[in-house]
Amino acid sequence: MKIRAILTGATGMVGEGVLHECLNDPDVEQVLSINRKPYGVTHPKLREIVHRDFQDLSAIQDQLAGYNACFFCLGVSSVGMKEPEYRRITFDLTLHFATALLQRNPDLTFCFVSGAGTDGTGQGKVMWARVKGQTENALLQLPFKQAYMFRPGF
């Protein structure tokens, strides 16, 4: 089966690498890149949607159907952020997007880029690690065909 993937965060370091791998992989048939700002790359496999508000997907929801994989690479640094704002972006936005995709793609494999040092208990003292762990745990409770949590590090 050919892969039809949705990718978020292609303008970031990890997302850009994922995009290049997808475009060069013969098993990937199509990539829908959804970003907050234009990426500026053209390729026969690539379709791009610029969408700034991932909490409101109503304008693009009809374009989210027909995919079997998602690489969720969207994220922000927690440096200088208060927990409520970091949680809104890292937890709330991710779960909202994942749930919307599942409604339209019940056989979806979801890949979430987390981070080295993430607290899998979701109860630790380090804010970003705790929120990332809670996000991973919530994603793993959703009925994806498969779900993978990646924790890249330096």
SEMARDO-342794 format. One record per residue (C-alpha): residue number from 1; residue in three letters; x, y, z. Coordinates in steps of 0.2 Angstrom, whole numbers, always signed. Layout:
<recs>
+-------+-------+-------+-------+-------+
! sekol ! nulum !    px !    py !    pz !
+-------+-------+-------+-------+-------+
!   NUM !   Ala !     X !     Y !     Z !
...
+-------+-------+-------+-------+-------+
</recs>
This chain:
<recs>
+-------+-------+-------+-------+-------+
! sekol ! nulum !    px !    py !    pz !
+-------+-------+-------+-------+-------+
!     1 !   Met !    +0 !    +0 !    +0 !
!     2 !   Lys !    +6 !   +17 !    -5 !
!     3 !   Ile !    +8 !   +30 !    +9 !
!     4 !   Arg !    -2 !   +46 !    +8 !
!     5 !   Ala !    +4 !   +57 !   +22 !
!     6 !   Ile !    +0 !   +73 !   +31 !
!     7 !   Leu !   +14 !   +82 !   +38 !
!     8 !   Thr !   +14 !   +97 !   +50 !
!     9 !   Gly !   +29 !  +108 !   +54 !
!    10 !   Ala !   +39 !  +106 !   +37 !
!    11 !   Thr !   +46 !  +123 !   +40 !
!    12 !   Gly !   +55 !  +117 !   +56 !
!    13 !   Met !   +71 !  +107 !   +57 !
!    14 !   Val !   +64 !   +90 !   +60 !
!    15 !   Gly !   +49 !   +92 !   +48 !
!    16 !   Glu !   +60 !   +98 !   +34 !
!    17 !   Gly !   +70 !   +82 !   +35 !
!    18 !   Val !   +54 !   +72 !   +36 !
!    19 !   Leu !   +47 !   +81 !   +20 !
!    20 !   His !   +63 !   +77 !   +10 !
!    21 !   Glu !   +63 !   +59 !   +15 !
!    22 !   Cys !   +44 !   +57 !   +10 !
!    23 !   Leu !   +47 !   +66 !    -7 !
!    24 !   Asn !   +62 !   +54 !   -10 !
!    25 !   Asp !   +54 !   +38 !    -5 !
!    26 !   Pro !   +45 !   +28 !   -19 !
!    27 !   Asp !   +33 !   +21 !    -6 !
!    28 !   Val !   +26 !   +38 !    -3 !
!    29 !   Glu !   +13 !   +43 !   -16 !
!    30 !   Gln !    +7 !   +60 !    -9 !
!    31 !   Val !   +12 !   +72 !    +5 !
!    32 !   Leu !    +0 !   +86 !   +11 !
!    33 !   Ser !   +10 !   +98 !   +21 !
!    34 !   Ile !    +0 !  +109 !   +32 !
!    35 !   Asn !   +10 !  +124 !   +39 !
!    36 !   Arg !    +7 !  +140 !   +48 !
!    37 !   Lys !   +18 !  +149 !   +35 !
!    38 !   Pro !   +23 !  +145 !   +16 !
!    39 !   Tyr !   +37 !  +132 !   +14 !
!    40 !   Gly !   +40 !  +137 !    -4 !
!    41 !   Val !   +45 !  +120 !   -11 !
!    42 !   Thr !   +36 !  +112 !   -26 !
!    43 !   His !   +36 !   +94 !   -30 !
!    44 !   Pro !   +24 !   +82 !   -40 !
!    45 !   Lys !   +20 !   +73 !   -24 !
!    46 !   Leu !   +18 !   +88 !   -13 !
!    47 !   Arg !    +2 !   +99 !    -9 !
!    48 !   Glu !    +4 !  +113 !    +3 !
!    49 !   Ile !   -10 !  +121 !   +14 !
!    50 !   Val !    -5 !  +137 !   +23 !
!    51 !   His !   -16 !  +137 !   +39 !
!    52 !   Arg !   -13 !  +148 !   +54 !
!    53 !   Asp !   -25 !  +142 !   +66 !
!    54 !   Phe !   -24 !  +123 !   +70 !
!    55 !   Gln !   -37 !  +125 !   +83 !
!    56 !   Asp !   -50 !  +129 !   +70 !
!    57 !   Leu !   -48 !  +117 !   +55 !
!    58 !   Ser !   -66 !  +120 !   +48 !
!    59 !   Ala !   -59 !  +129 !   +33 !
!    60 !   Ile !   -48 !  +114 !   +28 !
!    61 !   Gln !   -57 !   +99 !   +36 !
!    62 !   Asp !   -63 !   +92 !   +19 !
!    63 !   Gln !   -45 !   +92 !   +13 !
!    64 !   Leu !   -39 !   +80 !   +27 !
!    65 !   Ala !   -48 !   +64 !   +21 !
!    66 !   Gly !   -40 !   +50 !   +11 !
!    67 !   Tyr !   -23 !   +49 !   +21 !
!    68 !   Asn !   -15 !   +34 !   +30 !
!    69 !   Ala !    -1 !   +43 !   +39 !
!    70 !   Cys !    +3 !   +58 !   +49 !
!    71 !   Phe !   +20 !   +65 !   +54 !
!    72 !   Phe !   +16 !   +78 !   +67 !
!    73 !   Cys !   +32 !   +89 !   +68 !
!    74 !   Leu !   +24 !  +105 !   +73 !
!    75 !   Gly !   +31 !  +112 !   +89 !
!    76 !   Val !   +38 !  +126 !   +99 !
!    77 !   Ser !   +52 !  +129 !  +111 !
!    78 !   Ser !   +46 !  +130 !  +129 !
!    79 !   Val !   +60 !  +144 !  +133 !
!    80 !   Gly !   +51 !  +159 !  +141 !
!    81 !   Met !   +34 !  +151 !  +140 !
!    82 !   Lys !   +22 !  +149 !  +154 !
!    83 !   Glu !   +14 !  +132 !  +156 !
!    84 !   Pro !    -4 !  +137 !  +150 !
!    85 !   Glu !    +2 !  +143 !  +133 !
!    86 !   Tyr !   +15 !  +129 !  +131 !
!    87 !   Arg !    +1 !  +117 !  +135 !
!    88 !   Arg !   -11 !  +125 !  +123 !
!    89 !   Ile !    +1 !  +123 !  +108 !
!    90 !   Thr !    +9 !  +106 !  +113 !
!    91 !   Phe !    -6 !   +97 !  +121 !
!    92 !   Asp !   -22 !  +105 !  +116 !
!    93 !   Leu !   -18 !  +109 !   +98 !
!    94 !   Thr !   -10 !   +92 !   +95 !
!    95 !   Leu !   -24 !   +82 !  +102 !
!    96 !   His !   -37 !   +93 !   +92 !
!    97 !   Phe !   -28 !   +90 !   +76 !
!    98 !   Ala !   -26 !   +71 !   +79 !
!    99 !   Thr !   -44 !   +69 !   +83 !
!   100 !   Ala !   -49 !   +78 !   +68 !
!   101 !   Leu !   -38 !   +67 !   +57 !
!   102 !   Leu !   -45 !   +51 !   +65 !
!   103 !   Gln !   -63 !   +57 !   +61 !
!   104 !   Arg !   -58 !   +57 !   +42 !
!   105 !   Asn !   -45 !   +43 !   +42 !
!   106 !   Pro !   -49 !   +29 !   +54 !
!   107 !   Asp !   -34 !   +18 !   +48 !
!   108 !   Leu !   -22 !   +32 !   +51 !
!   109 !   Thr !    -4 !   +29 !   +58 !
!   110 !   Phe !    +1 !   +44 !   +68 !
!   111 !   Cys !   +19 !   +49 !   +71 !
!   112 !   Phe !   +22 !   +62 !   +85 !
!   113 !   Val !   +39 !   +71 !   +87 !
!   114 !   Ser !   +42 !   +73 !  +105 !
!   115 !   Gly !   +59 !   +76 !  +113 !
!   116 !   Ala !   +73 !   +67 !  +122 !
!   117 !   Gly !   +70 !   +69 !  +141 !
!   118 !   Thr !   +51 !   +68 !  +139 !
!   119 !   Asp !   +43 !   +63 !  +156 !
!   120 !   Gly !   +32 !   +47 !  +151 !
!   121 !   Thr !   +24 !   +48 !  +168 !
!   122 !   Gly !   +17 !   +65 !  +164 !
!   123 !   Gln !   +20 !   +70 !  +182 !
!   124 !   Gly !   +37 !   +77 !  +183 !
!   125 !   Lys !   +43 !   +94 !  +189 !
!   126 !   Val !   +51 !  +100 !  +172 !
!   127 !   Met !   +36 !  +108 !  +163 !
!   128 !   Trp !   +40 !  +105 !  +145 !
!   129 !   Ala !   +44 !   +86 !  +149 !
!   130 !   Arg !   +28 !   +84 !  +159 !
!   131 !   Val !   +17 !   +92 !  +145 !
!   132 !   Lys !   +26 !   +82 !  +131 !
!   133 !   Gly !   +23 !   +66 !  +141 !
!   134 !   Gln !    +5 !   +70 !  +144 !
!   135 !   Thr !    +3 !   +73 !  +126 !
!   136 !   Glu !   +11 !   +57 !  +121 !
!   137 !   Asn !    +0 !   +47 !  +133 !
!   138 !   Ala !   -16 !   +55 !  +127 !
!   139 !   Leu !   -11 !   +52 !  +109 !
!   140 !   Leu !    -8 !   +33 !  +113 !
!   141 !   Gln !   -26 !   +32 !  +120 !
!   142 !   Leu !   -33 !   +37 !  +103 !
!   143 !   Pro !   -39 !   +23 !   +92 !
!   144 !   Phe !   -25 !   +25 !   +78 !
!   145 !   Lys !   -21 !   +10 !   +68 !
!   146 !   Gln !    -3 !   +13 !   +75 !
!   147 !   Ala !    +5 !   +27 !   +84 !
!   148 !   Tyr !   +23 !   +31 !   +87 !
!   149 !   Met !   +31 !   +44 !   +98 !
!   150 !   Phe !   +48 !   +50 !   +93 !
!   151 !   Arg !   +60 !   +58 !  +105 !
!   152 !   Pro !   +75 !   +65 !   +95 !
!   153 !   Gly !   +89 !   +72 !  +104 !
!   154 !   Phe !  +106 !   +79 !  +101 !
+-------+-------+-------+-------+-------+
</recs>
